[in-house]
Amino acid sequence: MARLLAIDYGQKRTGIAVTDPLQLIASALETVPSHEMIKYLKAYVQREPVEAFIVGLPKRLDGTDSENAARVRKFVGHLQNALPDIPVYWHDERFTSQMALQAMIAGGSSKKDRREKGNIDKVSAAIILQSYMESKKEG
């Protein structure tokens, strides 16, 4: 079985999370500068089979796209051109940064680790991925 890979795309940095090959556990993987994402993902799929990309779609509380959504949609267009054989699924990412911070606090992360924005980005990607996996079990 191939992995699922989640992307929490940001203007400067992008958090990445993956499942294990059996798609049972979502784990934070890496934070990559956003302008290097396509290169990073091309290299990653050469090493590991990926079944699908799960991309967090930033929305406002009322469900409309946030200001970052246009950047994320543009990135996904580039991703689909670069890796057309791997499907992309959208997943609502509202509150994932706050949830990531709370998870890091609950897990005993130091204030220094929590201040490192890249750590929050990759934990956010793991939350997006876990939420996506749970929604598929329910559906």
VEXPABA-144669 format. One record per residue: x, y, z of N, C-alpha, C in turn; residue in one letter; residue number from 1. Coordinates in steps of 0.001 Angstrom, whole numbers, plus 500000, padded with zeros to 6 digits. Example, Ala and Ser with C-alpha at 12.3 -4.5 7.8 and 13.67 -1.06 7.14 Angstrom:
BEGIN
<node n_X="513190" n_Y="494310" n_Z="507800" ca_X="512300" ca_Y="495500" ca_Z="507800" c_X="513200" c_Y="496700" c_Z="507800" ketor="A" vexvo="1"/>
<node n_X="512850" n_Y="497750" n_Z="507080" ca_X="513670" ca_Y="498940" ca_Z="507140" c_X="512900" c_Y="500030" c_Z="507870" ketor="S" vexvo="2"/>
END
This chain:
BEGIN
<node n_X="500841" n_Y="498819" n_Z="500000" ca_X="500000" ca_Y="500000" ca_Z="500000" c_X="500893" c_Y="501254" c_Z="500000" ketor="M" vexvo="1"/>
<node n_X="500465" n_Y="502274" n_Z="499333" ca_X="501235" ca_Y="503515" ca_Z="499279" c_X="500810" c_Y="504463" c_Z="500397" ketor="A" vexvo="2"/>
<node n_X="501648" n_Y="505425" n_Z="500675" ca_X="501388" ca_Y="506407" ca_Z="501725" c_X="500437" c_Y="507500" c_Z="501240" ketor="R" vexvo="3"/>
<node n_X="499785" n_Y="508150" n_Z="502196" ca_X="499096" ca_Y="509407" ca_Z="501954" c_X="500042" c_Y="510499" c_Z="502442" ketor="L" vexvo="4"/>
<node n_X="500098" n_Y="511614" n_Z="501740" ca_X="500981" ca_Y="512707" ca_Z="502124" c_X="500155" c_Y="513981" c_Z="502233" ketor="L" vexvo="5"/>
<node n_X="500211" n_Y="514613" n_Z="503393" ca_X="499444" ca_Y="515837" ca_Z="503633" c_X="500343" c_Y="517055" c_Z="503548" ketor="A" vexvo="6"/>
<node n_X="499758" n_Y="518142" n_Z="503055" ca_X="500494" ca_Y="519379" ca_Z="502831" c_X="499741" c_Y="520536" c_Z="503495" ketor="I" vexvo="7"/>
<node n_X="500440" n_Y="521237" n_Z="504380" ca_X="499926" ca_Y="522474" ca_Z="504978" c_X="500742" c_Y="523595" c_Z="504357" ketor="D" vexvo="8"/>
<node n_X="500261" n_Y="524089" n_Z="503205" ca_X="501017" ca_Y="525040" ca_Z="502395" c_X="500913" c_Y="526453" c_Z="502961" ketor="Y" vexvo="9"/>
<node n_X="502060" n_Y="527083" n_Z="503121" ca_X="502107" ca_Y="528452" ca_Z="503600" c_X="502911" c_Y="529327" c_Z="502659" ketor="G" vexvo="10"/>
<node n_X="502840" n_Y="530608" n_Z="502881" ca_X="503535" ca_Y="531541" ca_Z="502003" c_X="505046" c_Y="531328" c_Z="502037" ketor="Q" vexvo="11"/>
<node n_X="505599" n_Y="531069" n_Z="503218" ca_X="507043" ca_Y="530891" ca_Z="503357" c_X="507448" c_Y="529429" c_Z="503544" ketor="K" vexvo="12"/>
<node n_X="506705" n_Y="528717" n_Z="504396" ca_X="507040" ca_Y="527335" ca_Z="504754" c_X="505834" c_Y="526449" c_Z="504539" ketor="R" vexvo="13"/>
<node n_X="506140" n_Y="525178" n_Z="504295" ca_X="505074" ca_Y="524202" ca_Z="504120" c_X="505343" c_Y="522997" c_Z="505006" ketor="T" vexvo="14"/>
<node n_X="504343" n_Y="522639" n_Z="505806" ca_X="504441" ca_Y="521458" ca_Z="506645" c_X="503982" c_Y="520235" c_Z="505875" ketor="G" vexvo="15"/>
<node n_X="504681" n_Y="519126" n_Z="506115" ca_X="504368" ca_Y="517869" ca_Z="505432" c_X="504205" c_Y="516773" c_Z="506478" ketor="I" vexvo="16"/>
<node n_X="503200" n_Y="515933" n_Z="506261" ca_X="502983" ca_Y="514760" ca_Z="507105" c_X="502685" c_Y="513583" c_Z="506184" ketor="A" vexvo="17"/>
<node n_X="502985" n_Y="512377" n_Z="506661" ca_X="502727" ca_Y="511170" ca_Z="505868" c_X="502140" c_Y="510086" c_Z="506756" ketor="V" vexvo="18"/>
<node n_X="501496" n_Y="509140" n_Z="506094" ca_X="501058" ca_Y="507944" ca_Z="506805" c_X="502155" c_Y="506899" c_Z="506695" ketor="T" vexvo="19"/>
<node n_X="502026" n_Y="505869" n_Z="507495" ca_X="502849" ca_Y="504685" ca_Z="507316" c_X="502327" c_Y="503977" c_Z="506053" ketor="D" vexvo="20"/>
<node n_X="503056" n_Y="502987" n_Z="505527" ca_X="502592" ca_Y="502325" ca_Z="504297" c_X="501210" c_Y="501675" c_Z="504402" ketor="P" vexvo="21"/>
<node n_X="500786" n_Y="501302" n_Z="505600" ca_X="499463" ca_Y="500695" ca_Z="505766" c_X="498365" c_Y="501741" c_Z="505978" ketor="L" vexvo="22"/>
<node n_X="498738" n_Y="503000" n_Z="506001" ca_X="497811" ca_Y="504122" ca_Z="506183" c_X="497042" c_Y="504049" c_Z="507498" ketor="Q" vexvo="23"/>
<node n_X="497761" n_Y="503691" n_Z="508554" ca_X="497150" ca_Y="503610" ca_Z="509878" c_X="497481" c_Y="504816" c_Z="510748" ketor="L" vexvo="24"/>
<node n_X="498693" n_Y="505345" n_Z="510608" ca_X="499181" ca_Y="506397" ca_Z="511493" c_X="499666" c_Y="507586" c_Z="510674" ketor="I" vexvo="25"/>
<node n_X="499253" n_Y="508784" n_Z="511079" ca_X="499734" ca_Y="510019" ca_Z="510457" c_X="500869" c_Y="510577" c_Z="511314" ketor="A" vexvo="26"/>
<node n_X="501976" n_Y="510922" n_Z="510676" ca_X="503129" ca_Y="511462" ca_Z="511393" c_X="503657" c_Y="512713" c_Z="510704" ketor="S" vexvo="27"/>
<node n_X="504040" n_Y="513704" n_Z="511522" ca_X="504693" ca_Y="514892" ca_Z="510979" c_X="506004" c_Y="514456" c_Z="510341" ketor="A" vexvo="28"/>
<node n_X="506306" n_Y="514983" n_Z="509173" ca_X="507514" ca_Y="514574" ca_Z="508462" c_X="508554" c_Y="515682" c_Z="508403" ketor="L" vexvo="29"/>
<node n_X="508181" n_Y="516831" n_Z="507845" ca_X="509190" ca_Y="517816" ca_Z="507477" c_X="508531" c_Y="519175" c_Z="507294" ketor="E" vexvo="30"/>
<node n_X="509332" n_Y="520212" n_Z="507373" ca_X="508922" ca_Y="521540" ca_Z="506950" c_X="509889" c_Y="521959" c_Z="505855" ketor="T" vexvo="31"/>
<node n_X="509340" n_Y="522408" n_Z="504734" ca_X="510137" ca_Y="522720" ca_Z="503549" c_X="509818" c_Y="524158" c_Z="503128" ketor="V" vexvo="32"/>
<node n_X="510826" n_Y="524919" n_Z="502689" ca_X="510501" ca_Y="526238" ca_Z="502128" c_X="509503" c_Y="526070" c_Z="500979" ketor="P" vexvo="33"/>
<node n_X="508465" n_Y="526870" n_Z="500962" ca_X="507372" ca_Y="526684" ca_Z="500001" c_X="507842" c_Y="526723" c_Z="498553" ketor="S" vexvo="34"/>
<node n_X="508828" n_Y="527552" n_Z="498245" ca_X="509293" ca_Y="527630" ca_Z="496861" c_X="510052" c_Y="526370" c_Z="496413" ketor="H" vexvo="35"/>
<node n_X="510371" n_Y="525461" n_Z="497343" ca_X="511074" ca_Y="524213" ca_Z="497013" c_X="510148" c_Y="522985" c_Z="497046" ketor="E" vexvo="36"/>
<node n_X="508861" n_Y="523209" n_Z="497254" ca_X="507939" ca_Y="522086" ca_Z="497456" c_X="507852" c_Y="521121" c_Z="496279" ketor="M" vexvo="37"/>
<node n_X="507718" n_Y="521602" n_Z="495066" ca_X="507566" ca_Y="520698" ca_Z="493918" c_X="508810" c_Y="519828" c_Z="493786" ketor="I" vexvo="38"/>
<node n_X="509969" n_Y="520438" n_Z="493891" ca_X="511233" ca_Y="519683" ca_Z="493825" c_X="511286" c_Y="518626" c_Z="494932" ketor="K" vexvo="39"/>
<node n_X="510917" n_Y="519028" n_Z="496153" ca_X="510931" ca_Y="518105" ca_Z="497290" c_X="509976" c_Y="516930" c_Z="497039" ketor="Y" vexvo="40"/>
<node n_X="508754" n_Y="517233" n_Z="496591" ca_X="507760" ca_Y="516175" ca_Z="496393" c_X="508146" c_Y="515236" c_Z="495255" ketor="L" vexvo="41"/>
<node n_X="508734" n_Y="515757" n_Z="494191" ca_X="509205" ca_Y="514898" ca_Z="493102" c_X="510250" c_Y="513903" c_Z="493618" ketor="K" vexvo="42"/>
<node n_X="511178" n_Y="514390" n_Z="494433" ca_X="512205" ca_Y="513509" ca_Z="495010" c_X="511579" c_Y="512502" c_Z="495976" ketor="A" vexvo="43"/>
<node n_X="510616" n_Y="512955" n_Z="496777" ca_X="509988" ca_Y="512067" ca_Z="497759" c_X="509265" c_Y="510905" c_Z="497080" ketor="Y" vexvo="44"/>
<node n_X="508502" n_Y="511191" n_Z="496035" ca_X="507734" ca_Y="510115" ca_Z="495382" c_X="508638" c_Y="509157" c_Z="494607" ketor="V" vexvo="45"/>
<node n_X="509875" n_Y="509555" n_Z="494352" ca_X="510847" ca_Y="508619" ca_Z="493770" c_X="511288" c_Y="507585" c_Z="494813" ketor="Q" vexvo="46"/>
<node n_X="511331" n_Y="507989" n_Z="496084" ca_X="511771" ca_Y="507112" ca_Z="497177" c_X="510640" c_Y="506301" c_Z="497786" ketor="R" vexvo="47"/>
<node n_X="509451" n_Y="506919" n_Z="497869" ca_X="508315" ca_Y="506304" ca_Z="498561" c_X="507073" c_Y="506371" c_Z="497677" ketor="E" vexvo="48"/>
<node n_X="506332" n_Y="505278" n_Z="497556" ca_X="505078" ca_Y="505355" ca_Z="496799" c_X="504047" c_Y="506193" c_Z="497560" ketor="P" vexvo="49"/>
<node n_X="503405" n_Y="507108" n_Z="496837" ca_X="502389" ca_Y="507984" ca_Z="497424" c_X="501089" c_Y="507764" c_Z="496659" ketor="V" vexvo="50"/>
<node n_X="500039" n_Y="507402" n_Z="497394" ca_X="498727" ca_Y="507157" ca_Z="496798" c_X="498002" c_Y="508452" c_Z="496465" ketor="E" vexvo="51"/>
<node n_X="498116" n_Y="509446" n_Z="497364" ca_X="497399" ca_Y="510710" ca_Z="497158" c_X="498028" c_Y="511799" c_Z="498008" ketor="A" vexvo="52"/>
<node n_X="497846" n_Y="513036" n_Z="497532" ca_X="498209" ca_Y="514216" ca_Z="498307" c_X="496934" c_Y="514772" c_Z="498935" ketor="F" vexvo="53"/>
<node n_X="497017" n_Y="515123" n_Z="500212" ca_X="495911" ca_Y="515744" ca_Z="500918" c_X="496370" c_Y="517166" c_Z="501226" ketor="I" vexvo="54"/>
<node n_X="495679" n_Y="518143" n_Z="500679" ca_X="496107" ca_Y="519533" ca_Z="500829" c_X="495106" c_Y="520282" c_Z="501693" ketor="V" vexvo="55"/>
<node n_X="495632" n_Y="520922" n_Z="502723" ca_X="494790" ca_Y="521734" ca_Z="503591" c_X="494325" c_Y="522979" c_Z="502865" ketor="G" vexvo="56"/>
<node n_X="493022" n_Y="523193" n_Z="502838" ca_X="492452" ca_Y="524375" ca_Z="502203" c_X="492083" c_Y="525384" c_Z="503283" ketor="L" vexvo="57"/>
<node n_X="492755" n_Y="526540" n_Z="503270" ca_X="492475" ca_Y="527541" ca_Z="504314" c_X="491145" c_Y="528243" c_Z="504080" ketor="P" vexvo="58"/>
<node n_X="490287" n_Y="528162" n_Z="505085" ca_X="488959" ca_Y="528774" ca_Z="504999" c_X="488727" c_Y="529665" c_Z="506206" ketor="K" vexvo="59"/>
<node n_X="487818" n_Y="530599" n_Z="506028" ca_X="487376" ca_Y="531444" ca_Z="507140" c_X="486294" c_Y="530702" c_Z="507920" ketor="R" vexvo="60"/>
<node n_X="485913" n_Y="531261" n_Z="509043" ca_X="484878" ca_Y="530634" ca_Z="509872" c_X="483576" c_Y="530434" c_Z="509111" ketor="L" vexvo="61"/>
<node n_X="483251" n_Y="531346" n_Z="508186" ca_X="481990" ca_Y="531230" ca_Z="507442" c_X="482086" c_Y="530262" c_Z="506258" ketor="D" vexvo="62"/>
<node n_X="483247" n_Y="529615" n_Z="506095" ca_X="483407" ca_Y="528617" ca_Z="505033" c_X="483947" c_Y="529162" c_Z="503729" ketor="G" vexvo="63"/>
<node n_X="484116" n_Y="530482" n_Z="503616" ca_X="484683" ca_Y="531046" ca_Z="502393" c_X="486207" c_Y="530917" c_Z="502426" ketor="T" vexvo="64"/>
<node n_X="486826" n_Y="530989" n_Z="501254" ca_X="488279" ca_Y="530886" ca_Z="501173" c_X="488947" c_Y="532026" c_Z="501934" ketor="D" vexvo="65"/>
<node n_X="490047" n_Y="531724" n_Z="502622" ca_X="490832" ca_Y="532764" ca_Z="503286" c_X="491755" c_Y="533412" c_Z="502254" ketor="S" vexvo="66"/>
<node n_X="492471" n_Y="534435" n_Z="502702" ca_X="493368" ca_Y="535136" ca_Z="501778" c_X="494482" c_Y="534240" c_Z="501239" ketor="E" vexvo="67"/>
<node n_X="494869" n_Y="533197" n_Z="501958" ca_X="495935" ca_Y="532298" ca_Z="501509" c_X="495422" c_Y="531235" c_Z="500524" ketor="N" vexvo="68"/>
<node n_X="494128" n_Y="531068" n_Z="500410" ca_X="493566" ca_Y="530005" ca_Z="499570" c_X="493995" c_Y="530123" c_Z="498109" ketor="A" vexvo="69"/>
<node n_X="494083" n_Y="531335" n_Z="497587" ca_X="494493" ca_Y="531511" ca_Z="496183" c_X="495913" c_Y="530992" c_Z="495967" ketor="A" vexvo="70"/>
<node n_X="496814" n_Y="531255" n_Z="496918" ca_X="498189" ca_Y="530738" ca_Z="496821" c_X="498198" c_Y="529218" c_Z="496854" ketor="R" vexvo="71"/>
<node n_X="497373" n_Y="528647" n_Z="497736" ca_X="497314" ca_Y="527187" ca_Z="497856" c_X="496771" c_Y="526574" c_Z="496564" ketor="V" vexvo="72"/>
<node n_X="495733" n_Y="527170" n_Z="496015" ca_X="495160" ca_Y="526659" ca_Z="494759" c_X="496169" c_Y="526750" c_Z="493609" ketor="R" vexvo="73"/>
<node n_X="496930" n_Y="527835" n_Z="493565" ca_X="497966" ca_Y="527983" ca_Z="492532" c_X="499036" c_Y="526901" c_Z="492691" ketor="K" vexvo="74"/>
<node n_X="499475" n_Y="526673" n_Z="493933" ca_X="500449" ca_Y="525613" ca_Z="494208" c_X="499919" c_Y="524259" c_Z="493746" ketor="F" vexvo="75"/>
<node n_X="498658" n_Y="523960" n_Z="494051" ca_X="498071" ca_Y="522673" ca_Z="493665" c_X="498050" c_Y="522526" c_Z="492146" ketor="V" vexvo="76"/>
<node n_X="497809" n_Y="523607" n_Z="491433" ca_X="497887" ca_Y="523557" ca_Z="489971" c_X="499273" c_Y="523141" c_Z="489505" ketor="G" vexvo="77"/>
<node n_X="500308" n_Y="523718" n_Z="490106" ca_X="501692" ca_Y="523336" ca_Z="489777" c_X="501961" c_Y="521882" c_Z="490152" ketor="H" vexvo="78"/>
<node n_X="501454" n_Y="521471" n_Z="491309" ca_X="501636" ca_Y="520095" ca_Z="491774" c_X="500987" c_Y="519104" c_Z="490811" ketor="L" vexvo="79"/>
<node n_X="499779" n_Y="519400" n_Z="490365" ca_X="499084" ca_Y="518503" ca_Z="489448" c_X="499778" c_Y="518429" c_Z="488096" ketor="Q" vexvo="80"/>
<node n_X="500394" n_Y="519524" n_Z="487662" ca_X="501171" ca_Y="519492" ca_Z="486423" c_X="502451" c_Y="518684" c_Z="486587" ketor="N" vexvo="81"/>
<node n_X="503102" n_Y="518818" n_Z="487743" ca_X="504374" ca_Y="518149" ca_Z="487989" c_X="504208" c_Y="516649" c_Z="488250" ketor="A" vexvo="82"/>
<node n_X="503140" n_Y="516278" n_Z="488951" ca_X="502909" ca_Y="514875" ca_Z="489327" c_X="501460" c_Y="514493" c_Z="489001" ketor="L" vexvo="83"/>
<node n_X="501124" n_Y="514427" n_Z="487709" ca_X="499724" ca_Y="514257" ca_Z="487306" c_X="499111" c_Y="512895" c_Z="487656" ketor="P" vexvo="84"/>
<node n_X="499935" n_Y="511900" n_Z="487955" ca_X="499407" ca_Y="510564" ca_Z="488245" c_X="498972" c_Y="510382" c_Z="489693" ketor="D" vexvo="85"/>
<node n_X="499254" n_Y="511367" n_Z="490541" ca_X="498894" ca_Y="511260" ca_Z="491959" c_X="497734" c_Y="512218" c_Z="492229" ketor="I" vexvo="86"/>
<node n_X="496590" n_Y="511683" n_Z="492658" ca_X="495437" ca_Y="512564" ca_Z="492904" c_X="495664" c_Y="513495" c_Z="494095" ketor="P" vexvo="87"/>
<node n_X="494976" n_Y="514635" n_Z="494042" ca_X="495025" ca_Y="515629" ca_Z="495121" c_X="493620" c_Y="515764" c_Z="495695" ketor="V" vexvo="88"/>
<node n_X="493528" n_Y="515677" n_Z="497022" ca_X="492256" ca_Y="515860" ca_Z="497708" c_X="492380" c_Y="517047" c_Z="498650" ketor="Y" vexvo="89"/>
<node n_X="491339" n_Y="517870" n_Z="498684" ca_X="491295" ca_Y="519025" ca_Z="499574" c_X="490748" c_Y="518594" c_Z="500932" ketor="W" vexvo="90"/>
<node n_X="491243" n_Y="519247" n_Z="501983" ca_X="490688" ca_Y="519005" ca_Z="503316" c_X="490708" c_Y="520326" c_Z="504084" ketor="H" vexvo="91"/>
<node n_X="489606" n_Y="520638" n_Z="504733" ca_X="489467" ca_Y="521872" ca_Z="505505" c_X="490552" c_Y="521930" c_Z="506576" ketor="D" vexvo="92"/>
<node n_X="491281" n_Y="523033" n_Z="506613" ca_X="492353" ca_Y="523144" ca_Z="507602" c_X="492060" c_Y="524163" c_Z="508694" ketor="E" vexvo="93"/>
<node n_X="490802" n_Y="524583" n_Z="508821" ca_X="490476" ca_Y="525549" ca_Z="509881" c_X="490884" c_Y="525002" c_Z="511245" ketor="R" vexvo="94"/>
<node n_X="491492" n_Y="525857" n_Z="512022" ca_X="491895" ca_Y="525580" ca_Z="513414" c_X="493084" c_Y="524638" c_Z="513561" ketor="F" vexvo="95"/>
<node n_X="493688" n_Y="524166" n_Z="512468" ca_X="494776" ca_Y="523198" ca_Z="512637" c_X="495991" c_Y="523805" c_Z="513319" ketor="T" vexvo="96"/>
<node n_X="496303" n_Y="525079" n_Z="513068" ca_X="497460" ca_Y="525681" ca_Z="513739" c_X="497240" c_Y="525758" c_Z="515244" ketor="S" vexvo="97"/>
<node n_X="496022" n_Y="526139" n_Z="515654" ca_X="495720" ca_Y="526190" ca_Z="517088" c_X="495743" c_Y="524785" c_Z="517694" ketor="Q" vexvo="98"/>
<node n_X="495206" n_Y="523815" n_Z="516953" ca_X="495209" ca_Y="522434" ca_Z="517431" c_X="496640" c_Y="521902" c_Z="517534" ketor="M" vexvo="99"/>
<node n_X="497487" n_Y="522266" n_Z="516575" ca_X="498887" ca_Y="521826" ca_Z="516602" c_X="499594" c_Y="522382" c_Z="517824" ketor="A" vexvo="100"/>
<node n_X="499368" n_Y="523660" n_Z="518104" ca_X="499990" ca_Y="524281" ca_Z="519271" c_X="499521" c_Y="523591" c_Z="520551" ketor="L" vexvo="101"/>
<node n_X="498227" n_Y="523326" n_Z="520661" ca_X="497698" ca_Y="522639" ca_Z="521853" c_X="498268" c_Y="521222" c_Z="521968" ketor="Q" vexvo="102"/>
<node n_X="498406" n_Y="520534" n_Z="520829" ca_X="498972" ca_Y="519173" ca_Z="520850" c_X="500426" c_Y="519208" c_Z="521301" ketor="A" vexvo="103"/>
<node n_X="501162" n_Y="520222" n_Z="520856" ca_X="502562" ca_Y="520334" ca_Z="521264" c_X="502669" c_Y="520627" c_Z="522760" ketor="M" vexvo="104"/>
<node n_X="501785" n_Y="521469" n_Z="523272" ca_X="501775" ca_Y="521764" ca_Z="524709" c_X="501447" c_Y="520490" c_Z="525486" ketor="I" vexvo="105"/>
<node n_X="500407" n_Y="519787" n_Z="525051" ca_X="499994" ca_Y="518551" ca_Z="525726" c_X="501094" c_Y="517493" c_Z="525659" ketor="A" vexvo="106"/>
<node n_X="501861" n_Y="517508" n_Z="524583" ca_X="502937" ca_Y="516536" ca_Z="524418" c_X="504216" c_Y="516914" c_Z="525136" ketor="G" vexvo="107"/>
<node n_X="504221" n_Y="518068" n_Z="525804" ca_X="505383" ca_Y="518461" ca_Z="526583" c_X="506457" c_Y="519195" c_Z="525796" ketor="G" vexvo="108"/>
<node n_X="506132" n_Y="519728" n_Z="524613" ca_X="507120" ca_Y="520489" ca_Z="523842" c_X="507531" c_Y="521743" c_Z="524611" ketor="S" vexvo="109"/>
<node n_X="508798" n_Y="522086" n_Z="524488" ca_X="509293" ca_Y="523287" ca_Z="525158" c_X="508760" c_Y="524532" c_Z="524456" ketor="S" vexvo="110"/>
<node n_X="508820" n_Y="525661" n_Z="525160" ca_X="508402" ca_Y="526923" ca_Z="524535" c_X="509249" c_Y="527209" c_Z="523306" ketor="K" vexvo="111"/>
<node n_X="510521" n_Y="526873" n_Z="523378" ca_X="511430" ca_Y="527090" ca_Z="522233" c_X="510935" c_Y="526296" c_Z="521018" ketor="K" vexvo="112"/>
<node n_X="510578" n_Y="525038" n_Z="521218" ca_X="510063" ca_Y="524209" ca_Z="520113" c_X="508747" c_Y="524770" c_Z="519571" ketor="D" vexvo="113"/>
<node n_X="507899" n_Y="525268" n_Z="520462" ca_X="506603" ca_Y="525806" ca_Z="520027" c_X="506754" c_Y="527124" c_Z="519280" ketor="R" vexvo="114"/>
<node n_X="507808" n_Y="527878" n_Z="519595" ca_X="508052" ca_Y="529138" ca_Z="518881" c_X="508580" c_Y="528891" c_Z="517479" ketor="R" vexvo="115"/>
<node n_X="509158" n_Y="527729" n_Z="517233" ca_X="509678" ca_Y="527373" ca_Z="515910" c_X="508481" c_Y="527089" c_Z="515004" ketor="E" vexvo="116"/>
<node n_X="508185" n_Y="528045" n_Z="514111" ca_X="506980" ca_Y="527963" ca_Z="513276" c_X="506945" c_Y="526686" c_Z="512436" ketor="K" vexvo="117"/>
<node n_X="508097" n_Y="526220" n_Z="512002" ca_X="508146" ca_Y="525000" ca_Z="511191" c_X="507593" c_Y="523793" c_Z="511923" ketor="G" vexvo="118"/>
<node n_X="507790" n_Y="523742" n_Z="513239" ca_X="507245" ca_Y="522629" ca_Z="514018" c_X="505728" c_Y="522651" c_Z="514004" ketor="N" vexvo="119"/>
<node n_X="505152" n_Y="523839" n_Z="514153" ca_X="503694" ca_Y="523961" ca_Z="514117" c_X="503171" c_Y="523576" c_Z="512734" ketor="I" vexvo="120"/>
<node n_X="503879" n_Y="523968" n_Z="511674" ca_X="503447" ca_Y="523659" ca_Z="510302" c_X="503380" c_Y="522157" c_Z="510058" ketor="D" vexvo="121"/>
<node n_X="504401" n_Y="521417" n_Z="510491" ca_X="504374" ca_Y="519974" ca_Z="510219" c_X="503390" c_Y="519242" c_Z="511128" ketor="K" vexvo="122"/>
<node n_X="503193" n_Y="519723" n_Z="512351" ca_X="502166" ca_Y="519120" ca_Z="513212" c_X="500781" c_Y="519444" c_Z="512649" ketor="V" vexvo="123"/>
<node n_X="500605" n_Y="520651" n_Z="512109" ca_X="499333" ca_Y="520995" ca_Z="511456" c_X="499052" c_Y="520050" c_Z="510292" ketor="S" vexvo="124"/>
<node n_X="500085" n_Y="519746" n_Z="509499" ca_X="499918" ca_Y="518808" ca_Z="508385" c_X="499498" c_Y="517431" c_Z="508898" ketor="A" vexvo="125"/>
<node n_X="500066" n_Y="517008" n_Z="510025" ca_X="499684" ca_Y="515719" ca_Z="510605" c_X="498223" c_Y="515732" c_Z="511058" ketor="A" vexvo="126"/>
<node n_X="497774" n_Y="516857" n_Z="511605" ca_X="496371" ca_Y="516974" ca_Z="512034" c_X="495449" c_Y="516942" c_Z="510817" ketor="I" vexvo="127"/>
<node n_X="495816" n_Y="517636" n_Z="509742" ca_X="495036" ca_Y="517590" ca_Z="508502" c_X="494935" c_Y="516149" c_Z="508017" ketor="I" vexvo="128"/>
<node n_X="496047" n_Y="515445" n_Z="508019" ca_X="496071" ca_Y="514066" ca_Z="507526" c_X="495233" c_Y="513139" c_Z="508407" ketor="L" vexvo="129"/>
<node n_X="495379" n_Y="513268" n_Z="509711" ca_X="494597" ca_Y="512437" ca_Z="510632" c_X="493102" c_Y="512701" c_Z="510464" ketor="Q" vexvo="130"/>
<node n_X="492738" n_Y="513966" n_Z="510338" ca_X="491341" ca_Y="514333" ca_Z="510137" c_X="490805" c_Y="513765" c_Z="508822" ketor="S" vexvo="131"/>
<node n_X="491600" n_Y="513839" n_Z="507773" ca_X="491209" ca_Y="513275" ca_Z="506478" c_X="490978" c_Y="511768" c_Z="506603" ketor="Y" vexvo="132"/>
<node n_X="491917" n_Y="511079" n_Z="507265" ca_X="491795" ca_Y="509614" ca_Z="507421" c_X="490544" c_Y="509268" c_Z="508212" ketor="M" vexvo="133"/>
<node n_X="490247" n_Y="510029" n_Z="509263" ca_X="489048" ca_Y="509764" ca_Z="510066" c_X="487783" c_Y="510015" c_Z="509257" ketor="E" vexvo="134"/>
<node n_X="487798" n_Y="511041" n_Z="508408" ca_X="486621" ca_Y="511328" ca_Z="507602" c_X="486379" c_Y="510222" c_Z="506580" ketor="S" vexvo="135"/>
<node n_X="487417" n_Y="509573" n_Z="506117" ca_X="487268" ca_Y="508468" ca_Z="505153" c_X="486708" c_Y="507219" c_Z="505839" ketor="K" vexvo="136"/>
<node n_X="487081" n_Y="507000" n_Z="507089" ca_X="486546" ca_Y="505854" ca_Z="507857" c_X="485048" c_Y="506018" c_Z="508080" ketor="K" vexvo="137"/>
<node n_X="484643" n_Y="507275" n_Z="508377" ca_X="483238" ca_Y="507565" ca_Z="508655" c_X="482392" c_Y="507500" c_Z="507383" ketor="E" vexvo="138"/>
<node n_X="483008" n_Y="507896" n_Z="506261" ca_X="482266" ca_Y="507974" ca_Z="505004" c_X="482211" c_Y="506669" c_Z="504334" ketor="G" vexvo="139"/>
END
